[in-house]
Amino acid sequence: MNIALPIITLVVGLIGGFFIGVYYLRRQMTTMQNDPEMLQKVAKQMGYNLNGKQMQRAQQMMKNGNQPGRAPAAAKGQSRKK
């Protein structure tokens, strides 16, 4: 029992920390897509300088949930014509 309690506490802490992290990240992403200045700041930190058109495109991708480099039809589960 002396070794089980720390292991159980560690597992519960890791699971709780994971879910808190996911919640925080989703909240930050939602805030970022509504605030172009924050999106611009993050882009500059990553080494990108976005112009107005690129900024609108990035916000649109975040709102739609599309992943960069992925076709819109593939993201929605539609099959391609052969």
C-alpha positions as protocol buffer text, in pm:
chain_id: "A"
residue {
  index: 1
  type: MET
  ca { x: 0 y: 0 z: 0 }
}
residue {
  index: 2
  type: ASN
  ca { x: 297 y: 230 z: 64 }
}
residue {
  index: 3
  type: ILE
  ca { x: 397 y: 222 z: -303 }
}
residue {
  index: 4
  type: ALA
  ca { x: 45 y: 214 z: -454 }
}
residue {
  index: 5
  type: LEU
  ca { x: -67 y: 553 z: -325 }
}
residue {
  index: 6
  type: PRO
  ca { x: 215 y: 755 z: -491 }
}
residue {
  index: 7
  type: ILE
  ca { x: 162 y: 568 z: -821 }
}
residue {
  index: 8
  type: ILE
  ca { x: -214 y: 632 z: -813 }
}
residue {
  index: 9
  type: THR
  ca { x: -152 y: 998 z: -728 }
}
residue {
  index: 10
  type: LEU
  ca { x: 94 y: 1029 z: -1018 }
}
residue {
  index: 11
  type: VAL
  ca { x: -149 y: 874 z: -1267 }
}
residue {
  index: 12
  type: VAL
  ca { x: -439 y: 1093 z: -1151 }
}
residue {
  index: 13
  type: GLY
  ca { x: -214 y: 1401 z: -1167 }
}
residue {
  index: 14
  type: LEU
  ca { x: -98 y: 1321 z: -1520 }
}
residue {
  index: 15
  type: ILE
  ca { x: -453 y: 1262 z: -1644 }
}
residue {
  index: 16
  type: GLY
  ca { x: -580 y: 1578 z: -1474 }
}
residue {
  index: 17
  type: GLY
  ca { x: -289 y: 1783 z: -1610 }
}
residue {
  index: 18
  type: PHE
  ca { x: -352 y: 1654 z: -1961 }
}
residue {
  index: 19
  type: PHE
  ca { x: -718 y: 1756 z: -1957 }
}
residue {
  index: 20
  type: ILE
  ca { x: -640 y: 2096 z: -1806 }
}
residue {
  index: 21
  type: GLY
  ca { x: -378 y: 2149 z: -2079 }
}
residue {
  index: 22
  type: VAL
  ca { x: -622 y: 2055 z: -2355 }
}
residue {
  index: 23
  type: TYR
  ca { x: -885 y: 2291 z: -2214 }
}
residue {
  index: 24
  type: TYR
  ca { x: -633 y: 2577 z: -2190 }
}
residue {
  index: 25
  type: LEU
  ca { x: -502 y: 2521 z: -2544 }
}
residue {
  index: 26
  type: ARG
  ca { x: -854 y: 2513 z: -2693 }
}
residue {
  index: 27
  type: ARG
  ca { x: -944 y: 2832 z: -2510 }
}
residue {
  index: 28
  type: GLN
  ca { x: -629 y: 3003 z: -2638 }
}
residue {
  index: 29
  type: MET
  ca { x: -701 y: 2892 z: -2996 }
}
residue {
  index: 30
  type: THR
  ca { x: -1057 y: 3027 z: -2976 }
}
residue {
  index: 31
  type: THR
  ca { x: -928 y: 3357 z: -2841 }
}
residue {
  index: 32
  type: MET
  ca { x: -660 y: 3374 z: -3109 }
}
residue {
  index: 33
  type: GLN
  ca { x: -899 y: 3327 z: -3400 }
}
residue {
  index: 34
  type: ASN
  ca { x: -1110 y: 3617 z: -3273 }
}
residue {
  index: 35
  type: ASP
  ca { x: -811 y: 3847 z: -3212 }
}
residue {
  index: 36
  type: PRO
  ca { x: -601 y: 3920 z: -3522 }
}
residue {
  index: 37
  type: GLU
  ca { x: -334 y: 4099 z: -3317 }
}
residue {
  index: 38
  type: MET
  ca { x: -269 y: 3787 z: -3111 }
}
residue {
  index: 39
  type: LEU
  ca { x: -253 y: 3575 z: -3426 }
}
residue {
  index: 40
  type: GLN
  ca { x: -3 y: 3821 z: -3578 }
}
residue {
  index: 41
  type: LYS
  ca { x: 208 y: 3806 z: -3261 }
}
residue {
  index: 42
  type: VAL
  ca { x: 221 y: 3426 z: -3268 }
}
residue {
  index: 43
  type: ALA
  ca { x: 312 y: 3430 z: -3637 }
}
residue {
  index: 44
  type: LYS
  ca { x: 599 y: 3674 z: -3571 }
}
residue {
  index: 45
  type: GLN
  ca { x: 727 y: 3452 z: -3289 }
}
residue {
  index: 46
  type: MET
  ca { x: 736 y: 3163 z: -3536 }
}
residue {
  index: 47
  type: GLY
  ca { x: 926 y: 3377 z: -3788 }
}
residue {
  index: 48
  type: TYR
  ca { x: 640 y: 3462 z: -4026 }
}
residue {
  index: 49
  type: ASN
  ca { x: 526 y: 3810 z: -4124 }
}
residue {
  index: 50
  type: LEU
  ca { x: 165 y: 3782 z: -4243 }
}
residue {
  index: 51
  type: ASN
  ca { x: 3 y: 4042 z: -4466 }
}
residue {
  index: 52
  type: GLY
  ca { x: -371 y: 4117 z: -4454 }
}
residue {
  index: 53
  type: LYS
  ca { x: -474 y: 3848 z: -4702 }
}
residue {
  index: 54
  type: GLN
  ca { x: -265 y: 3582 z: -4529 }
}
residue {
  index: 55
  type: MET
  ca { x: -409 y: 3689 z: -4193 }
}
residue {
  index: 56
  type: GLN
  ca { x: -766 y: 3646 z: -4319 }
}
residue {
  index: 57
  type: ARG
  ca { x: -678 y: 3307 z: -4465 }
}
residue {
  index: 58
  type: ALA
  ca { x: -523 y: 3192 z: -4135 }
}
residue {
  index: 59
  type: GLN
  ca { x: -829 y: 3306 z: -3938 }
}
residue {
  index: 60
  type: GLN
  ca { x: -1059 y: 3130 z: -4185 }
}
residue {
  index: 61
  type: MET
  ca { x: -861 y: 2807 z: -4155 }
}
residue {
  index: 62
  type: MET
  ca { x: -881 y: 2822 z: -3776 }
}
residue {
  index: 63
  type: LYS
  ca { x: -1256 y: 2885 z: -3778 }
}
residue {
  index: 64
  type: ASN
  ca { x: -1326 y: 2602 z: -4022 }
}
residue {
  index: 65
  type: GLY
  ca { x: -1093 y: 2361 z: -3849 }
}
residue {
  index: 66
  type: ASN
  ca { x: -906 y: 2287 z: -4172 }
}
residue {
  index: 67
  type: GLN
  ca { x: -552 y: 2169 z: -4136 }
}
residue {
  index: 68
  type: PRO
  ca { x: -285 y: 2330 z: -4355 }
}
residue {
  index: 69
  type: GLY
  ca { x: -191 y: 2120 z: -4655 }
}
residue {
  index: 70
  type: ARG
  ca { x: -513 y: 1926 z: -4650 }
}
residue {
  index: 71
  type: ALA
  ca { x: -776 y: 1955 z: -4921 }
}
residue {
  index: 72
  type: PRO
  ca { x: -1117 y: 2083 z: -4801 }
}
residue {
  index: 73
  type: ALA
  ca { x: -1295 y: 1785 z: -4958 }
}
residue {
  index: 74
  type: ALA
  ca { x: -1070 y: 1540 z: -4773 }
}
residue {
  index: 75
  type: ALA
  ca { x: -1133 y: 1722 z: -4444 }
}
residue {
  index: 76
  type: LYS
  ca { x: -1509 y: 1677 z: -4481 }
}
residue {
  index: 77
  type: GLY
  ca { x: -1487 y: 1310 z: -4569 }
}
residue {
  index: 78
  type: GLN
  ca { x: -1607 y: 1346 z: -4929 }
}
residue {
  index: 79
  type: SER
  ca { x: -1468 y: 1108 z: -5185 }
}
residue {
  index: 80
  type: ARG
  ca { x: -1276 y: 1232 z: -5486 }
}
residue {
  index: 81
  type: LYS
  ca { x: -1388 y: 1168 z: -5844 }
}
residue {
  index: 82
  type: LYS
  ca { x: -1179 y: 916 z: -6032 }
}
